[in-house]
């Protein structure tokens, strides 16, 4: 195989890049043997070593890294159809990623598997330089390609139920439902990679939920028929990026006007997430003392989420777009033909309301943790902040070990350390880990190190016995 002047194997098309990626993976293949000791499940089947629940960017990257670490028996399941894992082609309504294009993570530091290499292989030399931010559909296509290149065992349209621990076998039994029917799988370790809401659920304020019929409001996470909003007056609550995205789509779909309400006196224009994109924070937040982890994350929360500049421009370029700063919603009432909303001493007549109000951290809302959540430590169980730093949502965050593992409230439930939380709910403990492209370069390595460490230390005696039996001679002495 020949290498062209610019370093591409046999040219620079996608097929050539895939050949280059295969070669790079071969060069990085040491050590080269599977090593995790198998377990037989109570039903006689071979247990998985790791079940990953969630097949978006995080779940796939964790499974791929486990493969590079020679952990076999890894399966990824995702509730969505193939090609629709994660938010990118479902409820994400931005045009491009908000993360800078030079970020890396799902590539696992294999150069040929970077998004830049993949993009240039299809669009030609110089195409990356002219690209601004990465379109979300492009990122979704890239993630599907990376999953295929790493050979991840992936089951779409497969929803996981409550994780059950069997103390006799030391295994977890997880019910799965799919179009093929119901089944249960057994696994030694379970990774939750269920996204932004993976440690809780999306939240609609009671002031809306209790006042309006379902057909008159939606959360930004929900499917919305924007074509039905043509000519309508729309209210949006919230000032984060997703609130602006939904306002933009409504206006682009023909809404006559959109009113966006938020409590702060002015929009946030400083992005603390950009500050955090350096090795110190991304790699070592999890190593800081509890009081410092709380302090840093709470400061990021206080600084707030902003709409990126292009997101703000996208909405504000429409004459029907109206910002209402300092206007927390006081009252919502269903009228005969629409909605009456009171905010900031004013009343607004609307036809439809969109809640850009994010999610609530609450492990008890997770179906997967139905049997375990009462055994899991939260931050409130471990750390009490000074009164001036109290925060009810942060208190509900899971208190994780140094490798994303849950920690038990009681020593008798130590087995919960074999369930790993790679969701956004990990960020107080771990920094930008699950559900963050920015943190993947370091967080994937950290969680996988925890999983492999747990396998080795659990079976130390068997490994020692294997060492004692080892008798492969490298040469003969006459």
N, C-alpha and C positions, 0 to 999 in steps of 0.2 A: 504494500500500500504506500503510495507516494504522499508526501506532505508538500502543500503549496507554500508559496513565500509568506503568506500571512498566518501559517501555522495550522491550517485546516487539513484533516486527513481526506485525501481524494477529492478536494474541493470544499465548498462551504454550504452545501444544501443540508437539509435536515437529516437525510440518510447518512451523509458524511459525518455530521455532528454526532449522531447516535453511535456510529462506529468509533468515533473518538472517545465518547463517554464510556463505552464498553471497555476500551483500552485503558482509560484512566482508572476505572474501577478495578481492573485486573492488577494495575500497578499498586493499588492501595489495599490489596486483598490479604495482607498479613495481619494477624494470624489467620490461617485458612480453614480451621475445622470447627464444626459445631461442637458445643461443649456443655450446654445446659442439660442436666439429667432429666430424662422423661418421667412423667407421672401417669399412672393409670387412674382413670376416674372411677367412681363407684359403679357406674353402669358398664364398665369394661372397655370404654373407649379411651383413646389417648387424649389426655388433657392438653389444651393449648398452653403454651408457656405464657403468652400475653394476649388478652383480648383488649383491643382498643375500640372504645365506643365513641364514634365521631370520625368522619372521613374527610374533614376539611384539611387545610394546610397543616395544622398542628398534628392531627392524628396520623396523617400520611408520613410526615417528617419523622415522627417518633418511630413508626413501624419501619421506615427505611433505615434509620440509624440503628435500630435493633438488628436488622439484617446485616448491616456492615460490621456489627459487633458479634456476628455469628450466633445470634439467637434465632433459632428456627421456631416453628409453631406459633407464628404471630398472625392474627387475623384482625382486620379492620372492618367494622360495620357502620353503616350510616343510614339514617332514616329516609334520606332523599333519593330520588332517581339518580342513576349514573350521570355524571357531568353536572350535577346541581348541588354538590356538597358545599357547605359554607354559604355565605351570603351573596356571593358575587353576581349570580344570575337569578337570584330569587328576590330577596327584600332589600338588597343594597341598591339605592337609587341615585348614587353619585355617578359621574361619568368616568372618572379615573380614580386610582388609588390615592389616598392621602399621604401615603408613605413615599419618601424620595425614591426615585427609580433605581438608585445604586445599592439599595438594601439587598442583603443576601440572607439565606436561611434554609429554604427547602432544598437547596443544592447540596447541603451538607459539606460544603467546601470542596466539591468536585467541580473544577473549572468548566468542564464541558456541559454541566447540568445547571449552570447559572441562567437566570432569565435573560441576561444580555446575550450569552452565546446562542440560546434558543431563538431569540428575536432576530439577531443578525443572520442566523442561518437561513431564515425565511425571507427576510426583507433586504438583505444585502449589506455590504460594507458601508459604514457611515450612517445607517438607518438609526442606530442607537443614539448617535449624537444629535439627531434632529427630533428624536422623541422627547416630549415633555414628561408628563407623568404617564404611568402605565394604565391604559384603559382596563376597567375591571373585567370585561369579557376576555381580554388578552391574558390577564393574570389567571383567570379560571382555566383557560385552555392550557396555559403553561403548567399549572398544578396537575392537571390530568395527565399531561405528558410526563412530568417528573414521576408521578405514581407508576406509570407504565414502565419507565426506564429502571426504576428500582425494583420492579417485580413485586409490588405490594399485593398481598392477598386481600382483596377488597370485595365486600358484599353490600351493594346498594339496596335501597328499599327494605332495610332490615332494622327494625326498632328493638332496642334492648329494654327489658323490664327490670324489676328490682333485683339487685345483686344479693345473692344468698351465700353465706359462708357455712361450709360444712366442716365442723371441727374434727370429725373422724379422719377425713382425708386431707384436711388442710387446704382444700380447694374451694374456689368460688363457682357456684352454679348460676348462670345468667340465662333467663328465658329470652328467646328471640322470636320475633314475628316478622314474616315477610309474605309476599304473594305465594310463595311455595308452601306456606303453612307455619305451624308453631313448632319450635324445637328448643332444647336447652343445650348449652355448651358449658363445659367445665374448663376452668383456667386457673393457673397458679397466680397470675397477676392481672389486674384490671386497670386500664388507663381511661379516665374520663377526659375526652377531648371534644367537649360538646359546645364550645364556642363562648360568645359574649355572655349569654344567659345561663351558662352551664353550671353555675353555683346558685341559681335562683330562677327568676322568671321575669319576663317583660311586665312592666307595671303601667296600668292605666289608673290615674287618680280616682278615688271613690267619688269625688265631686262630679266626675263625668259618668263613670260606670253606673252609678245609682240614679242618675237623672235622665239618661238618654236611652232610647231603644237602640239595639245593636246596629241597625241600618244607618244610623246618623253619626257614627264615629268609628274611628279605627286607630290602632297603634301603628307607628311607622314600621314595625316588624311584620304587620299583617299584610296579606294580599289586599290590594285596593284597586278597584275598577276606576281608574282615573278618567276614562272616557265618559263615565256617568257624571263626572263633576263639571263638564263643559257648561259654561254660562252660570255656574254656581258661585256662591260666596263661601269661602273656606276659612276656617280658623285653624291655626297651628299653635300648639302650646309647647314651648321649649326653644332654646337658642343654640343648641348643639348642631353639629354638622348634619345629622339625619333629619332634623326639623327643617333645615334650609333645603336639603335635597328634596324632601317631599313637597315643600312649598313650590319649588321650581318645577317639578313634574306636574303638579296641579295646574300651574300657570301655562306651561307648555302644552298641556292637554286642553286648554281653552277655558279654564276657570276665569270668571270675570274679575275676581279680586281675592287676594289672600292676605289675612291679617295674622301676623306672627306675634304672640304675646310671650314675654319673659320677665322674670322678677328683677334681675340685675338692672342697675340704673343705666348701664351702657354695655354694649357687646364686648365680650372678651376678644382681645386682639393679640395677646401674647400666648404662644403655645408651649406649655411646660414640657410636653412630650418631645419637642425638638431639643430642649435643653438636656433631656435624659438620654439622648442617643450618643453615649460615649461608653467606652469599655468599662470604666469604673462602676457606673450605675448598672448597666445592662448585665454585667457579669457577676457583680459582687453585692448587689443590694441584699440578696438572701443571706449574706455573711455578716451583715451588720447586726448590732444588738436590737432587741425588740423596740426599745424606746426610739431609736433612730429610724428604724423602718417605719414605725407609725408616724413619726415626725415628717419624714420626706413624703410619704404617700398622702398624708393629710394636707400637706402644702400643695401638692399637685391638685388635689380635690378642690381646695379653696381657690386656687387660681382659675379653675373652671375650664370647660371645653369651648373652643371657638369654632366657628365655621371657617375653613380655610379660605384664602382670598378668592380663589376661583369659584368656590361654592357660594360665597357671599355675592360676587358679581353676577353669577348665573341667575340668582333670584332677584336681585335688586334692579336688573336691567328691564324688568317688566313694570310698566306703569301701574299695574294693578296690585303691586306688592307693597304692603304697609307694615312697618316695624312699630311695635309698641313696647319700648323699654320701660322698666319699672312698673309693669302691669301684671302682677300675679292675678290669676283668675279667682274671683271671689264666689261666683255663682253661675251655674249652668242650668237652664230650664228648657225643656222640650215645649215648643209651641205647636200650634195646629199645623203649620207648614214648614217648620224649621227649628232653629235654636236661638234662644236669647242668652247671650253671654255677658256677664258683668266683670269688668277688670279696670282697675285704676280709676274708679269713680265714673266710668263710662259704660254704656250698654251697647252691644253690637248684635245686629240681626244676621244670622248665618244660616247656611244650609247644611253644612257638614263640618265635623271637627276631627282633626288629626292630632293625636297625642305623641309628641316627640319627647317623652318623659323617661326614656331609658328603661332600666331594669332594677329589680330589688334583689339584694343578696339574701338568700334564704334557702339553706340546704334542704329544709323540709319540703320544699316545692318540687324537688327533683325525684321523678319516678325511680330512677336508677338507684337512689339512695334510700328508698322506702324502708328497708330493714336495717340500715346502717347509721342513718343520720343522728340518731340519739346517742350513738357511741363516739361521735366525732367531736374533737375539741374545736371550739371557736376561739377567736382572739379574746373575747370577753372572759373565757375560762382561764386564761393564762396571763393576761396583761391588763392593768388598769392605768389608763393615761391620766395625766393631770386634768382637773375639771375643765380648764380652758381648751383642752384638746379632745374632749369627748366627741364621739361620732357614732351614732347608733348603727349606721350601715357598716362601718368598718368593724365594729364589735362583732357583727354576725359573720364576718369572713372566716373561712376555715383557717385554723392555725396549722400550717404545714411544716413537715420536716425539711431538711436541707436539700432534698431531691424531689420535691413536689408530693411527697407521700402524706396522706392523712395521718394525724396523730390521735391517739385514743384519749378519751376522758378518764378511763380507768385502765389500769395495767392489765386487767383480765381480757381486755379487748385489743391486745397488741396486734392482732391479725389485720386491723384496718390499715396498718402501715404498708400492706401489700396492695392497697388501692391508691392510685395516684391521681391528683387533681391537676390536669393541664388545661384549665379553663381560665377565663378572665378573673374568676374569683380567687385565683392564686396570687394576685399582684401585690397585695399587702405583704404577704410572706416572701414572695419570690421576685418581685419587680415585674418587668414586662416579659411574661412567659407565655402561657396559653393565650391564644387569640390575638397575639401581637406579632406582626411581621418583624418589627424592629428588634424584638428580643430573641427571635428564634435561633440566631447564630450561636448563642450561648445557652439558652434554656433547653434546647433539644439535647445537647450533650449532657447537661446536668441531670435531666430526668432519666435519660437512658443509663447514665452511670449509677444512679440509684437503683434502677431495676437490675442491672447486671450484678451490682454489689450484693443485693438481696439474694439473688440466686446462689452466688458463690458462698456467702457466709452461711446460708441455710444448710448447705450440703458439704460443709468443710470436711466432715469426717469421711464422707464417701470419696471426696477428692483425695484425701490423704491415703485412704486404702488403695485407691487407684495408683497413687504414686508408689506405694509399697510393692504393688504387683508389677510395676513397669519393668520390663526386662528386654526391651529392644536393644540389641547390641549394634553398635555402629561400626565395629570392626572385630576381627578375630585375632586372638593371640595364640600362636602355635606353642 
